[in-house]
């Protein structure tokens, strides 16, 4: 399971898919301009979400 941690305050979060209850996994999307966005996705292809925010910044995941 991907654990996202805030580099500022140390808060951490785990997430599961609401459809199948599987742990979300870390992934990234490449935007049209070539930049990447970190996301969390369902391993059973039920969708993806933008990675969580804390202290005004994306929380990071070391997978």
Buried (B, 14 or more C-beta within 10 A) or exposed (E): EBBBBBEEEEEEBEBEBEEEEEBBBBBEEEEEEEEEEBBBBBEEEEEBEEBBEBEEEBBEBEE
